[in-house]
Amino acid sequence: MSDLTLDEALALDASGTIRPEAKIALTPLRRDFLRMARAISEDGAVEALALSEEILDRSRSAGERDPEVEARVRLDRALIGAVEDARVGFELRWATDRMATLRPGSPGHALALLNLASWHASVGETMMALAVHSEISSASDHPNDLVALSRLEVGRLHQKIGDAPSSLRHLWSSASRFSEEGMKGEEAIALLEWLDLALDCLAEDAERMGDVVANTMPRTNMEPSEAKAHPEDVLDSATRAADIILEDPTGESRADIGLLVDAAHCISSSLIAERLREKIGSIQDQQVVGWIQELDLSDSEPDQS
């Protein structure tokens, strides 16, 4: 067995930098699994389906038995439509449980959990989806980028069920983790979704989000608490989002920049307003241009609670 794990091989292959000697070190079955994974990523569904069936059979055979490849290929087959709809949930759960046994805390285990949670959410089982997401954590040694993606989805799920305080907390955590990984596009998405929610619950007496995330304890009282967002956190998140999205303000429909206009107005931020005005010549969304031109901070108040 090679010292190169399946997750490492997949990551190297995706980056295009996998070394020939590394591929040689992999078993023939694992090399073919990489070929199948590449076919899926390049939208080669027909080739991937044919390969997946062959690889699944080989992973169970006496000569090439590989429980991890079997789990990964069954997961992929459930996602690309190779199994009946009625069995998708079963296959995803089976693959997730197997990965939890074989490589707990690995990227493959986290991805299996993410896909299982997404399936539960897609069939309306929100609480089950949240329960699965709760298994993804840094404490379980899951990669930080996948924990960040999980927190983004958890934030969306909490918003869907009307739990705004939890949504704010998880979206903030997601943005912070994406920032740590240098994943600017994903960070901007999490920040903008947090801003969109926070602007409706501004309050000077709100606890700062960093403290909220750091001091989170299991909830014993399930009564919903009041959602509050501190103006300083809004300024921080809007500034971070502006750094990312204003690098390229082109495009005919820029609701994201429009949200920054709203943020500047709600917290009377001359800093954000000036950043927007500096880019007005490059912004193609004329409605947003009009909002920036009409932006008047004199009639806004930092606390809109």
C-alpha positions in Angstrom: 0.0 0.0 0.0 1.3 3.4 -0.9 2.1 6.1 1.7 0.1 8.5 -0.5 -3.5 8.5 0.7 -6.5 8.6 -1.6 -7.4 12.1 -0.5 -3.8 13.3 -1.1 -3.8 11.7 -4.6 -7.2 13.3 -5.4 -6.0 16.7 -4.3 -2.7 16.5 -6.2 -4.6 15.2 -9.3 -7.1 18.1 -9.1 -4.3 20.6 -9.0 -2.6 19.1 -12.0 0.7 18.6 -10.1 0.6 14.9 -9.2 4.0 13.4 -9.9 4.4 10.3 -12.2 6.2 8.5 -9.4 3.3 9.2 -7.1 0.8 7.7 -9.6 3.1 4.6 -9.9 3.0 4.2 -6.1 -0.7 3.9 -6.2 -2.4 0.6 -6.9 -3.9 0.1 -10.3 -7.4 0.3 -8.7 -6.6 3.6 -7.1 -5.2 5.0 -10.3 -8.4 4.1 -12.1 -10.4 5.7 -9.3 -8.5 8.9 -10.0 -9.4 8.6 -13.6 -13.0 8.2 -12.7 -12.9 11.2 -10.4 -11.4 13.3 -13.2 -14.1 12.1 -15.6 -16.8 13.3 -13.1 -15.2 16.7 -12.6 -14.9 17.1 -16.4 -18.5 16.2 -16.9 -17.7 12.9 -18.5 -20.8 11.3 -17.1 -21.0 8.4 -19.5 -17.4 7.4 -19.0 -17.6 7.9 -15.3 -20.7 5.6 -15.0 -19.0 2.8 -16.9 -15.8 3.2 -14.9 -17.6 3.3 -11.6 -19.3 0.0 -12.1 -16.0 -1.7 -13.0 -14.1 -0.1 -10.1 -16.8 -1.0 -7.6 -16.6 -4.7 -8.7 -12.8 -4.7 -8.5 -12.8 -3.0 -5.1 -14.8 -5.9 -3.7 -12.8 -8.6 -5.5 -10.3 -10.9 -3.7 -7.4 -9.6 -5.8 -7.9 -5.9 -5.4 -10.1 -5.5 -2.4 -10.0 -1.9 -1.1 -12.8 -0.9 1.3 -11.9 2.8 1.0 -12.2 2.9 -2.7 -15.5 0.9 -2.4 -16.9 3.6 -0.1 -15.7 6.5 -2.3 -17.0 4.9 -5.5 -20.4 4.1 -3.9 -20.6 7.7 -2.7 -19.8 9.0 -6.2 -22.3 6.6 -7.8 -25.1 7.9 -5.6 -24.2 11.4 -6.6 -24.0 10.9 -10.4 -27.3 9.0 -10.7 -26.0 5.5 -10.9 -28.4 4.2 -8.3 -32.2 4.4 -8.0 -33.5 7.5 -6.3 -35.0 5.4 -3.5 -31.5 4.1 -2.6 -29.5 7.4 -2.8 -29.9 8.1 0.9 -29.0 4.5 1.9 -25.9 4.6 -0.3 -24.8 8.0 1.1 -25.2 6.8 4.7 -23.4 3.6 4.0 -20.4 5.4 2.4 -20.4 7.9 5.3 -20.4 5.3 8.0 -17.7 3.3 6.2 -15.5 6.4 5.9 -16.0 7.2 9.5 -14.6 3.8 10.3 -11.8 3.7 7.8 -10.6 7.4 7.8 -12.3 9.4 10.5 -11.5 13.1 10.2 -10.2 12.8 6.6 -11.3 15.1 3.8 -13.1 12.1 2.3 -15.0 11.6 5.5 -16.0 15.3 5.7 -17.1 15.2 2.0 -19.2 12.2 2.7 -20.9 13.9 5.6 -21.5 17.1 3.5 -23.1 15.1 0.7 -25.3 13.2 3.2 -26.4 16.4 4.8 -27.2 18.0 1.4 -29.3 15.0 0.5 -31.3 15.3 3.8 -31.8 19.0 3.1 -32.9 18.3 -0.5 -35.7 16.0 0.7 -36.9 18.4 3.4 -35.3 16.8 6.4 -33.7 19.9 7.7 -33.1 18.7 11.3 -31.5 15.6 10.0 -29.3 17.7 7.8 -28.3 19.8 10.8 -27.5 16.7 12.8 -25.2 15.4 10.1 -23.4 18.8 9.8 -22.8 18.7 13.6 -20.5 15.8 13.0 -18.2 18.0 10.9 -15.8 19.9 13.1 -12.2 20.9 13.7 -12.4 18.8 16.9 -12.8 15.8 14.7 -9.8 16.8 12.7 -11.8 17.6 9.6 -10.1 20.1 7.2 -10.8 23.7 7.9 -12.1 24.5 4.4 -14.7 21.8 4.6 -15.7 22.8 8.1 -16.2 26.4 6.7 -18.4 25.0 3.9 -20.4 23.1 6.4 -20.9 26.2 8.6 -22.1 28.1 5.5 -24.8 25.5 4.8 -25.7 25.3 8.5 -26.2 29.1 8.5 -28.5 28.8 5.5 -30.5 26.0 7.1 -31.0 27.9 10.4 -32.2 30.9 8.4 -34.6 28.6 6.6 -36.2 27.5 9.9 -36.3 31.1 11.3 -33.4 30.8 13.7 -31.7 34.1 12.8 -29.3 34.2 15.8 -27.8 30.8 15.0 -27.7 31.7 11.3 -25.7 34.8 12.1 -23.2 32.8 14.2 -22.6 30.1 11.7 -22.3 32.4 8.7 -19.8 34.5 10.6 -17.8 31.4 11.6 -17.9 30.3 8.0 -16.5 33.6 6.7 -13.7 33.6 9.3 -12.7 30.0 8.4 -12.7 30.8 4.6 -10.6 33.8 5.4 -8.0 31.6 7.2 -7.8 29.4 4.1 -7.4 32.3 1.7 -10.7 31.3 -0.1 -11.7 34.9 -1.0 -14.7 34.0 -3.2 -16.2 31.8 -0.6 -15.5 34.3 2.1 -17.3 37.0 0.2 -20.4 34.8 -0.2 -20.5 34.1 3.6 -20.0 37.7 4.4 -22.7 38.9 2.1 -25.2 36.4 3.4 -24.3 37.5 7.0 -24.7 41.2 6.0 -28.0 40.6 4.4 -29.4 39.1 7.6 -27.5 41.5 10.0 -28.8 44.7 8.4 -32.3 43.8 9.6 -31.2 43.4 13.3 -28.7 46.2 14.0 -28.3 47.0 17.7 -25.6 48.9 19.6 -26.1 46.6 22.6 -25.4 43.4 20.5 -22.6 41.1 21.6 -19.7 41.1 19.1 -19.8 38.2 16.8 -16.3 37.0 17.6 -17.4 36.6 21.3 -20.6 35.0 20.3 -18.8 32.3 18.3 -16.1 31.9 20.9 -18.5 31.5 23.8 -21.2 29.3 22.2 -22.6 26.7 24.5 -25.1 23.9 23.9 -28.6 25.4 24.1 -30.9 24.0 26.8 -33.7 26.4 26.1 -35.0 26.0 22.6 -37.0 29.2 22.7 -35.7 31.5 20.0 -33.5 34.3 21.1 -33.4 37.8 19.6 -31.2 38.3 16.7 -28.8 41.2 17.1 -25.8 42.5 15.1 -23.4 45.1 16.2 -22.7 48.0 13.8 -19.0 47.5 14.2 -19.3 43.9 13.0 -21.3 45.2 10.0 -18.6 47.7 9.2 -16.0 44.9 9.5 -17.8 42.5 7.3 -18.8 45.1 4.7 -15.1 46.3 4.5 -13.9 42.7 4.1 -16.5 42.0 1.4 -15.7 45.3 -0.4 -12.0 44.3 -0.5 -13.0 41.2 -2.4 -16.0 42.1 -4.6 -14.9 45.6 -5.6 -11.7 44.2 -7.2 -14.0 43.5 -10.2 -17.2 45.6 -10.1 -18.2 44.9 -13.7 -21.4 43.0 -14.6 -24.9 44.1 -15.4 -26.5 42.7 -12.3 -24.6 43.4 -9.0 -26.9 42.9 -6.1 -23.8 42.2 -4.0 -22.5 45.8 -4.5 -26.1 47.0 -3.8 -25.9 45.3 -0.4 -22.8 47.3 0.4 -24.7 50.5 -0.4 -27.4 49.3 2.1 -24.7 48.6 4.7 -23.1 52.1 4.2 -26.5 53.7 4.7 -27.6 51.6 7.7 -24.4 52.3 9.7 -23.6 55.8 8.3 -20.2 54.5 7.0 -18.3 57.2 5.1 -15.5 54.6 4.7 -17.7 52.2 2.7 -19.4 55.0 0.8 -16.1 56.4 -0.3 -14.9 52.9 -1.4 -18.1 52.6 -3.5 -17.7 56.1 -5.0 -14.1 55.3 -6.0 -15.4 52.4 -8.1 -18.5 54.1 -9.6 -16.8 54.6 -13.0 -16.3 50.8 -13.4 -19.7 49.7 -12.1 -21.9 48.6 -15.0 -25.1 48.0 -13.0 -26.8 51.4 -13.6 -29.3 50.8 -10.8 -26.4 50.3 -8.3 -24.7 53.4 -9.8 -27.9 55.4 -9.1 -28.0 54.1 -5.5 -24.4 55.2 -4.9 -25.0 58.6 -6.4 -28.1 59.1 -4.1 -26.4 57.7 -1.0 -26.9 60.2 1.8 -25.5 59.3 5.1 -27.0 62.3 6.9 -30.4 60.6 7.3 -29.2 57.2 8.4 -28.6 56.0 11.9 -26.1 53.4 13.1 -28.6 51.6 15.3 -31.7 50.4 13.4 -33.0 48.1 16.0 
